[in-house]
Amino acid sequence: MKKFVIIFGLMISAAIAGFAASEDVDVYAYLYNAALNNSGQLDILQNMSEARLSGAGDFYAKALRKLLSEYKNIKDVTQRNAADEQAILLSAMLGAEKYSQAASDLWLLVSEFSAPLVKAEALMALGKIRAATYLPQVIRVLESLNTSPTPDRLNGERIAFGAIISLEKYGDASGYLPVFFASVGWYSERIKSQALRSLPLIAKDPTPYMLEIVKGSGYDYPTKYAALKTIEATKVDNKDKVGVAVAAFSEGWRGSSTDVQLRITLADMRKMAMGMINRYKTDDESVYPMLERSYSYGYDSDEKFKAIAALASLGTDNSAQLLSKFLMELNNKRVNDNIRQEEEQMVRAIIPALGQTGRILGRPALISVGASGWTPAVRKLADDAMKKLR
């Protein structure tokens, strides 16, 4: 046996040294077919991989077809493991060759082999050759995995990784949402990070997909919030970002729950949306009733302050009217001496915000500050704000 291995190695070396590329493939094919078992065939494939041959797609396809026909009859564990390694190498090399004629056999590896790494490599190969016929099946593989953790999490992650890379290589918009859901799914950080890196390679503009999630009735609020965070992290136009933010703001008020964690999620989504409206501005007038609601009924004082800041940043007549309304309500409470500590803090945010709008509409409310019994510091804020009105 040892003598055979030495002669075998010499034959390979001679083939590499003495033949042109096409002749090399013929020599390797001869040696492969003469190998006594899967381990021997695997040695040949490993040498071919290291030689980085080109134009060997037809041989790889025939080798894969032969492997598929014989696989079920392999009983020896060592040889079966070697067969799995063969399947991985053949998939990788067929993908590198972009040998589309092998697509149906690559899919058989996904559906019939149990080894996760075999499935993953076959999925990646399908993406590399862009086998359009099997794109829906690849999407279904990832969608199925996204739903819940697999019994063996590592095996599930390996297959998911292959499907994510496959959809990245396909570069088809239909693969965007499954990869997005993988990025926020049950997987480890390695898999989720890969999904995030793959997303811009599938579609440069995520806006339509994120809007679909935020507005869609089939998605839960944590997922909608994740979509908002995703669009904010991209480099799309600010107008597109704020469009998603306005939709998320609306969803944040549409949802309701007695569950504490979900209420926090809804509040966080509203706060983030208001922050984006503050930064990017919007002409959508639907935001004003929502901003008033966040000020009046927000989850906490932070939400109220964010509503005030967004109104100040928008700087419209609508903003000035709402801020004036808020200030007049506080002035009346001050006169009646039933002001709360939180409202004492709120008035110090509303007055400068009203000045920031620059709208003359805010003048009456600011003037009334002086007659409402506020401290000299608050009256000073009102005087400074009035100087900014036009």
LOLUMTOR-726267 format. One record per residue: residue in one letter; x, y, z of N, C-alpha, C in turn. Coordinates in steps of 0.1 Angstrom, whole numbers, padded with zeros to 4 digits, always signed. Example, Ala and Ser with C-alpha at 12.3 -4.5 7.8 and 13.67 -1.06 7.14 Angstrom:
A+0132-0057+0078+0123-0045+0078+0132-0033+0078/S+0128-0022+0071+0137-0011+0071+0129+0000+0079/
This chain:
M+0008-0012+0000+0000+0000+0000+0009+0013+0000/K+0019+0012+0008+0028+0024+0009+0035+0026-0004/K+0039+0015-0011+0046+0016-0024+0036+0022-0034/F+0023+0019-0033+0013+0024-0042+0012+0039-0040/V+0012+0044-0028+0010+0058-0025+0022+0066-0030/I+0035+0060-0029+0046+0067-0034+0046+0068-0050/I+0042+0057-0056+0041+0057-0071+0030+0067-0075/F+0019+0066-0067+0007+0075-0070+0012+0090-0069/G+0020+0093-0059+0024+0107-0058+0033+0111-0069/L+0042+0102-0073+0051+0105-0084+0044+0107-0097/M+0033+0100-0099+0025+0101-0112+0018+0115-0112/I+0014+0120-0100+0008+0133-0099+0018+0144-0102/S+0030+0142-0096+0040+0152-0098+0044+0153-0113/A+0045+0141-0119+0048+0140-0134+0038+0147-0142/A+0025+0145-0138+0014+0151-0146+0015+0166-0145/I+0018+0172-0133+0019+0186-0131+0030+0192-0139/A+0042+0185-0139+0054+0190-0145+0053+0189-0160/G+0047+0179-0166+0049+0175-0180+0037+0178-0189/F+0026+0183-0185+0014+0184-0193+0009+0198-0193/A+0003+0202-0204-0004+0215-0204-0017+0214-0197/A-0024+0225-0194-0036+0225-0186-0046+0214-0190/S-0050+0214-0202-0060+0204-0207-0056+0190-0205/E-0043+0188-0207-0037+0174-0206-0037+0171-0191/D-0034+0181-0183-0034+0178-0168-0047+0173-0164/V-0058+0179-0168-0072+0175-0165-0074+0160-0169/D-0069+0156-0181-0070+0143-0185-0063+0133-0176/V-0051+0137-0172-0043+0128-0163-0050+0127-0150/Y-0055+0138-0144-0062+0137-0132-0074+0129-0133/A-0081+0130-0144-0094+0122-0146-0090+0107-0146/Y-0079+0104-0153-0075+0090-0154-0072+0085-0140/L-0064+0093-0132-0061+0089-0119-0073+0088-0109/Y-0082+0097-0111-0094+0097-0103-0102+0085-0105/N-0104+0081-0118-0112+0070-0121-0105+0056-0117/A-0092+0057-0116-0085+0045-0112-0084+0043-0097/A-0087+0054-0089-0086+0053-0075-0095+0042-0069/L-0090+0036-0059-0097+0024-0054-0109+0027-0045/N-0109+0039-0039-0120+0043-0030-0122+0058-0029/N-0131+0062-0021-0134+0077-0020-0122+0084-0014/S-0114+0078-0005-0103+0085+0001-0092+0088-0010/G-0090+0078-0019-0081+0080-0031-0086+0091-0040/Q-0099+0091-0043-0105+0101-0051-0104+0115-0045/L-0105+0116-0032-0104+0128-0025-0090+0134-0026/D-0080+0125-0025-0066+0129-0027-0064+0136-0040/I-0070+0130-0051-0068+0136-0064-0075+0150-0065/L-0087+0151-0059-0094+0164-0059-0086+0174-0052/Q-0080+0170-0040-0073+0180-0033-0061+0185-0040/N-0054+0176-0048-0043+0181-0056-0048+0189-0068/M-0059+0187-0073-0065+0195-0084-0068+0209-0079/S-0073+0209-0066-0077+0222-0060-0064+0230-0058/E-0054+0224-0053-0041+0231-0051-0035+0236-0064/A-0037+0228-0075-0031+0232-0088-0039+0243-0095/R-0050+0246-0089-0059+0257-0095-0061+0256-0110/L-0065+0244-0114-0067+0242-0128-0079+0250-0133/S-0079+0253-0146-0091+0260-0152-0096+0251-0163/G-0109+0252-0166-0115+0244-0177-0117+0230-0173/A-0118+0227-0160-0121+0213-0156-0135+0211-0152/G-0144+0221-0155-0158+0220-0151-0165+0207-0155/D-0162+0202-0168-0169+0190-0172-0165+0178-0164/F-0152+0177-0161-0147+0166-0152-0154+0167-0138/Y-0154+0179-0132-0160+0180-0119-0174+0176-0119/A-0181+0180-0130-0196+0177-0131-0198+0162-0132/K-0189+0155-0140-0190+0140-0141-0187+0134-0128/A-0177+0139-0121-0173+0133-0108-0184+0135-0098/L-0191+0146-0098-0202+0148-0089-0213+0139-0092/R-0216+0137-0105-0227+0128-0108-0224+0114-0104/K-0211+0110-0105-0207+0096-0101-0209+0095-0086/L-0204+0105-0079-0205+0105-0064-0220+0104-0059/L-0229+0111-0066-0243+0111-0062-0249+0097-0064/S-0244+0091-0075-0250+0077-0078-0245+0067-0068/E-0233+0069-0062-0227+0059-0054-0229+0061-0039/Y-0232+0073-0035-0232+0078-0022-0240+0069-0012/K-0252+0065-0016-0260+0058-0007-0255+0044-0004/N-0246+0039-0012-0241+0025-0010-0228+0025-0003/I-0223+0037+0002-0211+0038+0009-0214+0035+0024/K-0209+0024+0030-0212+0020+0043-0201+0023+0053/D-0188+0023+0048-0177+0025+0057-0177+0040+0061/V-0175+0043+0074-0176+0056+0080-0165+0065+0074/T-0153+0059+0073-0141+0067+0068-0144+0071+0053/Q-0149+0062+0046-0151+0065+0031-0163+0074+0030/R-0173+0073+0039-0184+0082+0038-0180+0097+0041/N-0171+0098+0051-0166+0111+0054-0158+0117+0043/A-0150+0108+0036-0142+0112+0025-0152+0117+0013/A-0163+0110+0012-0173+0113+0002-0178+0127+0004/D-0181+0130+0017-0186+0143+0021-0176+0154+0017/E-0163+0151+0020-0152+0161+0016-0151+0162+0001/Q-0154+0151-0006-0154+0152-0021-0165+0162-0025/A-0177+0160-0019-0188+0168-0023-0185+0183-0021/I-0179+0186-0010-0175+0200-0006-0166+0205-0017/L-0155+0198-0020-0145+0202-0030-0151+0204-0044/L-0159+0194-0048-0165+0195-0061-0175+0207-0062/S-0182+0209-0051-0191+0221-0051-0183+0234-0053/A-0172+0235-0045-0164+0247-0046-0158+0249-0059/M-0153+0238-0065-0147+0240-0078-0157+0242-0090/L-0168+0236-0089-0179+0239-0099-0184+0253-0097/G-0184+0258-0085-0188+0272-0083-0178+0281-0089/A-0165+0278-0087-0154+0287-0092-0154+0286-0107/E-0157+0275-0113-0158+0274-0128-0171+0280-0133/K-0181+0283-0124-0194+0288-0129-0200+0278-0139/Y-0199+0265-0135-0204+0255-0144-0219+0253-0142/S-0227+0260-0149-0241+0260-0147-0248+0247-0150/Q-0242+0239-0159-0248+0226-0162-0249+0216-0150/A-0242+0219-0140-0242+0211-0128-0252+0215-0117/A-0260+0225-0120-0269+0231-0110-0278+0220-0104/S-0284+0212-0112-0294+0202-0107-0287+0192-0097/D-0275+0189-0100-0267+0179-0091-0263+0187-0078/L-0260+0199-0080-0256+0207-0068-0268+0208-0058/W-0280+0209-0064-0292+0210-0056-0295+0196-0049/L-0291+0185-0056-0293+0172-0050-0284+0171-0038/L-0272+0177-0038-0263+0177-0026-0270+0184-0014/V-0277+0195-0017-0284+0202-0007-0296+0194-0001/S-0303+0187-0010-0315+0180-0005-0313+0166+0000/E-0301+0160-0005-0300+0146-0001-0288+0143+0008/F-0278+0152+0009-0267+0149+0018-0271+0155+0032/S-0267+0148+0042-0270+0153+0056-0260+0162+0062/A-0247+0162+0057-0237+0170+0063-0239+0185+0060/P-0240+0193+0071-0242+0207+0069-0232+0214+0060/L-0220+0211+0061-0209+0218+0053-0211+0214+0038/V-0216+0202+0036-0218+0199+0022-0230+0207+0016/K-0241+0208+0024-0252+0216+0020-0248+0231+0018/A-0240+0236+0027-0235+0250+0027-0227+0253+0014/E-0218+0244+0011-0209+0246+0000-0217+0245-0013/A-0226+0236-0014-0235+0234-0026-0244+0246-0028/L-0249+0252-0017-0257+0264-0018-0249+0276-0023/M-0237+0277-0018-0228+0288-0023-0225+0286-0037/A-0223+0274-0042-0220+0271-0056-0231+0275-0065/L-0244+0272-0060-0255+0276-0068-0256+0291-0070/G-0253+0298-0059-0252+0313-0060-0242+0318-0070/K-0230+0312-0069-0219+0316-0078-0222+0314-0092/I-0229+0303-0096-0232+0301-0110-0245+0308-0113/R-0252+0314-0103-0265+0321-0105-0275+0312-0112/A-0277+0300-0106-0287+0291-0112-0301+0295-0109/A-0307+0303-0117-0319+0310-0115-0330+0300-0111/T-0330+0288-0117-0341+0278-0114-0341+0275-0099/Y-0330+0276-0093-0330+0271-0079-0329+0283-0069/L-0331+0295-0073-0331+0307-0064-0343+0305-0054/P-0355+0302-0059-0366+0301-0049-0363+0290-0038/Q-0357+0279-0042-0354+0269-0032-0344+0274-0022/V-0333+0281-0027-0323+0287-0018-0330+0296-0008/I-0339+0305-0013-0346+0314-0004-0354+0306+0006/R-0361+0296+0002-0369+0288+0012-0360+0281+0023/V-0348+0277+0019-0339+0271+0029-0336+0281+0040/L-0333+0294+0036-0329+0304+0046-0342+0308+0054/E-0353+0310+0047-0365+0313+0054-0369+0303+0064/S-0367+0290+0061-0371+0280+0070-0361+0280+0083/L-0349+0283+0080-0339+0283+0091-0341+0296+0100/N-0346+0307+0094-0348+0319+0101-0359+0318+0112/T-0368+0309+0110-0380+0308+0118-0377+0305+0133/S-0368+0296+0135-0364+0292+0149-0351+0285+0150/P-0345+0285+0161-0332+0278+0162-0333+0263+0159/T-0323+0258+0152-0323+0243+0149-0319+0235+0161/P-0322+0223+0162-0318+0214+0174-0303+0215+0176/D-0296+0214+0165-0281+0216+0166-0278+0230+0160/R-0276+0240+0169-0275+0253+0164-0263+0255+0154/L-0252+0249+0157-0240+0250+0148-0243+0245+0134/N-0250+0234+0133-0253+0228+0120-0263+0238+0113/G-0272+0243+0120-0282+0252+0114-0275+0265+0109/E-0265+0270+0117-0258+0282+0113-0249+0279+0101/R-0243+0268+0100-0235+0265+0088-0243+0265+0075/I-0255+0259+0076-0263+0259+0064-0268+0273+0061/A-0272+0281+0071-0276+0294+0069-0265+0303+0063/F-0253+0301+0068-0242+0308+0062-0241+0306+0047/G-0242+0293+0043-0241+0290+0029-0253+0296+0021/A-0265+0296+0027-0276+0303+0020-0274+0318+0019/I-0269+0324+0029-0267+0339+0029-0257+0342+0018/I-0245+0335+0017-0235+0338+0007-0241+0335-0007/S-0249+0324-0008-0255+0321-0021-0264+0333-0025/L-0272+0338-0017-0281+0349-0021-0273+0362-0024/E-0262+0363-0017-0253+0375-0020-0248+0373-0034/K-0244+0361-0038-0238+0359-0051-0249+0360-0062/Y-0261+0355-0059-0272+0357-0068-0275+0372-0071/G-0274+0380-0061-0276+0394-0063-0290+0398-0067/D-0300+0389-0063-0314+0391-0068-0322+0397-0056/A-0330+0407-0059-0337+0415-0049-0346+0406-0041/S-0351+0394-0046-0360+0385-0039-0352+0379-0027/G-0339+0380-0027-0332+0374-0015-0329+0384-0004/Y-0333+0397-0006-0330+0407+0004-0336+0405+0017/L-0349+0403+0018-0356+0402+0030-0352+0389+0038/P-0350+0377+0032-0346+0366+0040-0332+0368+0046/V-0323+0375+0039-0310+0378+0045-0311+0389+0056/F-0320+0398+0054-0322+0408+0064-0327+0401+0077/F-0337+0392+0076-0342+0385+0088-0332+0377+0094/A-0322+0372+0086-0311+0364+0092-0302+0374+0100/S-0301+0386+0096-0293+0396+0103-0298+0400+0117/V-0311+0397+0119-0317+0401+0132-0323+0388+0138/G-0319+0376+0133-0324+0364+0138-0317+0358+0150/W-0319+0345+0152-0315+0337+0163-0300+0334+0163/Y-0293+0337+0152-0280+0332+0149-0269+0339+0158/S-0257+0333+0158-0246+0340+0165-0242+0352+0158/E-0234+0360+0165-0230+0373+0159-0222+0371+0146/R-0215+0360+0144-0208+0358+0131-0217+0357+0120/I-0228+0350+0121-0238+0348+0110-0245+0361+0108/K-0249+0368+0118-0257+0380+0117-0248+0391+0110/S-0236+0391+0114-0226+0401+0108-0224+0399+0093/Q-0223+0386+0089-0222+0382+0075-0235+0387+0068/A-0246+0384+0073-0259+0388+0067-0259+0404+0064/L-0254+0411+0074-0254+0426+0073-0244+0430+0062/R-0233+0423+0061-0223+0426+0050-0229+0422+0036/S-0237+0412+0036-0243+0407+0023-0254+0416+0018/L-0261+0423+0027-0273+0430+0023-0270+0441+0012/P-0260+0449+0013-0258+0459+0002-0253+0453-0011/L-0248+0441-0010-0244+0434-0023-0256+0428-0030/I-0267+0427-0023-0279+0422-0029-0288+0433-0035/A-0289+0444-0027-0296+0456-0032-0289+0468-0026/K-0286+0478-0034-0280+0490-0029-0289+0499-0021/D-0302+0499-0025-0312+0508-0018-0321+0499-0010/P-0320+0499+0003-0329+0490+0011-0342+0497+0014/T-0344+0509+0010-0356+0517+0014-0369+0509+0012/P-0372+0504+0000-0384+0497-0003-0387+0485+0007/Y-0376+0478+0010-0377+0466+0018-0380+0470+0033/M-0373+0480+0037-0375+0485+0051-0389+0491+0053/L-0394+0498+0043-0408+0503+0043-0418+0492+0044/E-0415+0481+0036-0424+0470+0035-0425+0464+0049/I-0414+0463+0056-0414+0457+0069-0421+0466+0079/V-0418+0479+0079-0423+0488+0089-0438+0489+0087/K-0443+0489+0075-0457+0491+0073-0465+0478+0073/G-0458+0467+0071-0465+0454+0069-0471+0448+0081/S-0483+0443+0080-0490+0438+0091-0485+0424+0096/G-0477+0418+0087-0472+0405+0091-0459+0405+0099/Y-0454+0417+0103-0442+0417+0111-0444+0423+0125/D-0437+0418+0134-0439+0422+0148-0431+0435+0150/Y-0433+0441+0162-0427+0455+0164-0412+0454+0166/P-0407+0444+0173-0392+0444+0173-0386+0443+0160/T-0392+0436+0150-0387+0435+0137-0388+0449+0130/K-0399+0456+0132-0401+0469+0126-0390+0479+0131/Y-0388+0478+0144-0377+0486+0150-0364+0483+0144/A-0361+0470+0142-0348+0466+0136-0347+0472+0122/A-0358+0472+0115-0358+0478+0101-0355+0493+0102/L-0360+0500+0112-0357+0514+0113-0342+0516+0116/K-0337+0508+0125-0322+0509+0128-0314+0506+0116/T-0318+0496+0108-0311+0493+0096-0310+0504+0086/I-0322+0511+0083-0322+0521+0073-0313+0533+0078/E-0313+0536+0091-0305+0547+0097-0290+0544+0095/A-0286+0531+0096-0272+0528+0095-0267+0528+0080/T-0276+0529+0070-0272+0529+0056-0268+0543+0051/K-0264+0543+0039-0259+0556+0033-0269+0561+0023/V-0282+0557+0024-0292+0562+0015-0295+0577+0017/D-0302+0583+0008-0306+0597+0009-0314+0600+0022/N-0311+0611+0028-0318+0615+0040-0334+0615+0039/K-0338+0619+0027-0352+0619+0024-0358+0605+0025/D-0351+0595+0021-0356+0581+0022-0356+0577+0036/K-0345+0581+0044-0344+0577+0058-0356+0582+0066/V-0359+0595+0063-0370+0601+0071-0383+0596+0067/G-0385+0592+0055-0397+0585+0050-0400+0573+0058/V-0390+0565+0061-0391+0553+0069-0394+0556+0083/A-0387+0567+0088-0389+0572+0102-0403+0576+0104/V-0409+0583+0095-0423+0588+0097-0432+0575+0098/A-0430+0566+0089-0438+0553+0089-0436+0546+0103/A-0424+0545+0108-0421+0539+0120-0427+0546+0132/F-0427+0559+0131-0434+0568+0142-0448+0564+0143/S-0455+0563+0131-0469+0560+0131-0471+0546+0137/E-0463+0536+0133-0464+0523+0138-0462+0522+0153/G-0453+0531+0158-0450+0531+0172-0462+0536+0180/W-0470+0544+0174-0483+0548+0181-0495+0539+0178/R-0494+0532+0167-0505+0523+0164-0505+0511+0173/G-0493+0506+0177-0492+0494+0185-0495+0498+0200/S-0500+0488+0207-0503+0490+0221-0501+0476+0228/S-0498+0476+0240-0496+0463+0247-0495+0465+0262/T-0499+0455+0270-0497+0456+0284-0483+0450+0288/D-0477+0443+0278-0464+0438+0281-0453+0449+0282/V-0446+0449+0293-0437+0460+0296-0426+0461+0285/Q-0420+0450+0282-0409+0450+0272-0413+0455+0259/L-0425+0451+0254-0430+0456+0241-0433+0470+0242/R-0438+0475+0253-0441+0490+0254-0428+0497+0253/I-0417+0492+0259-0404+0499+0258-0399+0499+0244/T-0401+0488+0237-0397+0487+0223-0405+0497+0214/L-0418+0498+0217-0426+0508+0209-0421+0522+0212/A-0418+0525+0225-0413+0538+0229-0399+0541+0222/D-0391+0531+0223-0377+0533+0217-0378+0535+0202/M-0388+0529+0195-0390+0531+0181-0394+0545+0178/R-0404+0550+0186-0409+0564+0185-0397+0574+0187/K-0389+0571+0197-0378+0580+0200-0368+0581+0189/M-0365+0569+0184-0355+0569+0173-0361+0576+0161/A-0374+0574+0158-0380+0580+0146-0380+0596+0148/M-0383+0600+0160-0383+0615+0163-0369+0621+0161/G-0359+0613+0166-0345+0617+0164-0342+0619+0149/M-0346+0610+0141-0344+0610+0126-0351+0622+0120/I-0364+0624+0125-0371+0636+0120-0364+0649+0123/N-0359+0649+0135-0351+0661+0140-0339+0663+0131/R-0332+0653+0127-0320+0654+0119-0322+0657+0104/Y-0332+0650+0099-0334+0650+0084-0346+0659+0079/K-0355+0663+0088-0366+0671+0085-0376+0664+0076/T-0388+0669+0075-0399+0663+0067-0410+0673+0064/D-0416+0671+0052-0427+0680+0049-0440+0673+0052/D-0439+0661+0057-0451+0653+0060-0459+0658+0072/E-0470+0663+0070-0477+0670+0081-0484+0660+0091/S-0483+0647+0087-0489+0637+0097-0481+0636+0109/V-0469+0641+0109-0460+0640+0121-0465+0648+0133/Y-0472+0659+0130-0475+0669+0141-0485+0663+0151/P-0496+0656+0147-0504+0650+0158-0496+0639+0166/M-0487+0632+0159-0479+0622+0166-0469+0629+0176/L-0463+0640+0172-0454+0647+0180-0462+0652+0193/E-0474+0657+0190-0482+0662+0202-0485+0650+0211/R-0488+0639+0205-0491+0627+0213-0479+0623+0222/S-0467+0623+0216-0455+0619+0223-0452+0629+0234/Y-0455+0642+0232-0453+0651+0243-0463+0649+0254/S-0476+0647+0250-0486+0646+0260-0487+0632+0267/Y-0484+0621+0259-0487+0608+0265-0474+0599+0263/G-0463+0605+0261-0451+0597+0259-0447+0587+0270/Y-0440+0577+0268-0436+0567+0277-0429+0573+0289/D-0420+0582+0286-0412+0588+0297-0408+0603+0293/S-0401+0609+0302-0398+0623+0299-0388+0624+0287/D-0380+0614+0285-0371+0615+0273-0379+0615+0260/E-0390+0608+0260-0398+0609+0248-0404+0623+0246/K-0408+0629+0257-0414+0642+0256-0404+0652+0251/F-0392+0651+0257-0381+0660+0252-0378+0659+0238/K-0378+0646+0233-0375+0644+0219-0386+0650+0210/A-0398+0650+0214-0409+0656+0207-0407+0671+0206/I-0403+0677+0217-0400+0691+0217-0389+0695+0207/A-0378+0687+0208-0366+0689+0200-0370+0688+0185/A-0378+0678+0181-0382+0676+0167-0390+0688+0162/L-0399+0692+0171-0408+0704+0167-0399+0716+0165/A-0389+0718+0173-0380+0730+0172-0372+0729+0159/S-0368+0717+0156-0359+0715+0144-0368+0717+0131/L-0380+0713+0131-0389+0714+0119-0391+0729+0116/G-0393+0737+0127-0393+0751+0125-0405+0757+0117/T-0416+0750+0117-0428+0754+0109-0438+0762+0118/D-0448+0767+0111-0459+0773+0118-0466+0763+0127/N-0468+0751+0122-0474+0740+0129-0466+0737+0142/S-0452+0737+0141-0444+0736+0152-0446+0746+0163/A-0446+0759+0158-0448+0770+0167-0461+0770+0174/Q-0472+0766+0167-0485+0765+0173-0486+0754+0184/L-0480+0743+0181-0480+0732+0192-0471+0736+0204/L-0459+0742+0201-0451+0746+0212-0457+0757+0221/S-0464+0766+0214-0471+0777+0221-0482+0771+0229/K-0489+0761+0224-0500+0754+0232-0494+0748+0244/F-0483+0741+0243-0477+0734+0254-0473+0745+0265/L-0467+0756+0260-0462+0766+0269-0474+0773+0276/M-0485+0776+0269-0496+0782+0276-0502+0773+0286/E-0502+0760+0284-0508+0751+0294-0499+0751+0306/L-0486+0752+0305-0477+0753+0316-0478+0766+0323/N-0480+0777+0315-0482+0790+0321-0494+0790+0330/N-0505+0784+0326-0517+0783+0334-0515+0775+0346/K-0508+0764+0345-0505+0756+0357-0496+0764+0367/R-0487+0772+0362-0478+0780+0370-0487+0791+0378/V-0496+0797+0371-0505+0807+0377-0513+0800+0388/N-0518+0788+0386-0526+0781+0395-0518+0773+0406/D-0505+0775+0405-0496+0769+0414-0498+0753+0416/N-0500+0747+0404-0501+0732+0405-0491+0726+0395/I-0480+0732+0394-0469+0727+0385-0461+0716+0391/R-0458+0706+0383-0450+0695+0388-0435+0697+0385/Q-0426+0690+0392-0412+0692+0389-0408+0688+0375/E-0414+0678+0369-0411+0674+0355-0415+0686+0346/E-0426+0692+0349-0431+0704+0341-0422+0716+0342/E-0416+0717+0354-0406+0728+0356-0394+0726+0346/Q-0390+0713+0344-0380+0710+0335-0384+0712+0320/M-0397+0708+0318-0402+0709+0304-0403+0723+0299/V-0407+0732+0308-0408+0746+0303-0394+0752+0299/R-0384+0747+0305-0370+0751+0301-0366+0746+0288/A-0373+0736+0283-0370+0730+0270-0379+0737+0259/I-0392+0739+0263-0401+0744+0253-0398+0759+0249/I-0394+0767+0259-0392+0781+0256-0381+0783+0245/P-0369+0777+0247-0359+0778+0237-0363+0772+0224/A-0371+0761+0224-0375+0754+0212-0384+0764+0204/L-0393+0771+0211-0402+0781+0205-0393+0792+0198/G-0383+0796+0205-0374+0806+0199-0367+0800+0187/Q-0363+0788+0187-0356+0781+0176-0365+0781+0163/T-0378+0780+0165-0387+0780+0153-0386+0793+0146/G-0383+0804+0153-0383+0817+0147-0396+0822+0143/R-0407+0816+0146-0420+0820+0142-0427+0829+0151/I-0432+0840+0145-0438+0851+0153-0451+0846+0161/L-0456+0834+0156-0468+0828+0162-0465+0825+0177/G-0452+0823+0180-0449+0820+0194-0448+0832+0204/R-0450+0844+0198-0448+0856+0207-0458+0857+0218/P-0471+0855+0216-0481+0856+0228-0477+0847+0239/A-0474+0834+0236-0471+0825+0247-0459+0829+0254/L-0449+0834+0247-0436+0838+0254-0439+0851+0262/I-0447+0860+0257-0450+0872+0265-0457+0868+0278/S-0466+0858+0278-0474+0854+0290-0465+0848+0300/V-0453+0844+0297-0444+0838+0307-0441+0848+0318/G-0439+0861+0314-0436+0871+0324-0446+0874+0334/A-0459+0871+0331-0470+0873+0340-0475+0860+0347/S-0467+0850+0346-0472+0837+0351-0465+0832+0364/G-0456+0841+0369-0450+0837+0381-0438+0828+0380/W-0432+0827+0368-0420+0819+0367-0408+0826+0373/T-0398+0818+0376-0386+0823+0382-0379+0833+0372/P-0370+0841+0377-0362+0850+0368-0355+0843+0357/A-0350+0831+0360-0342+0823+0350-0351+0819+0338/V-0364+0815+0341-0373+0811+0331-0377+0824+0323/R-0380+0835+0330-0384+0847+0322-0372+0852+0313/K-0360+0849+0317-0348+0853+0309-0348+0844+0296/L-0352+0832+0298-0352+0823+0286-0363+0828+0276/A-0374+0832+0281-0385+0838+0273-0380+0850+0265/D-0373+0859+0273-0368+0872+0266-0359+0868+0255/D-0350+0859+0258-0340+0855+0247-0347+0848+0235/A-0357+0840+0238-0364+0834+0227-0372+0844+0218/M-0378+0854+0224-0385+0864+0217-0376+0872+0207/K-0363+0873+0210-0354+0880+0202-0351+0873+0189/K-0354+0860+0189-0352+0851+0177-0364+0850+0168/L-0375+0856+0172-0387+0855+0164-0386+0865+0152/R-0393+0862+0141-0393+0871+0130-0407+0872+0124/
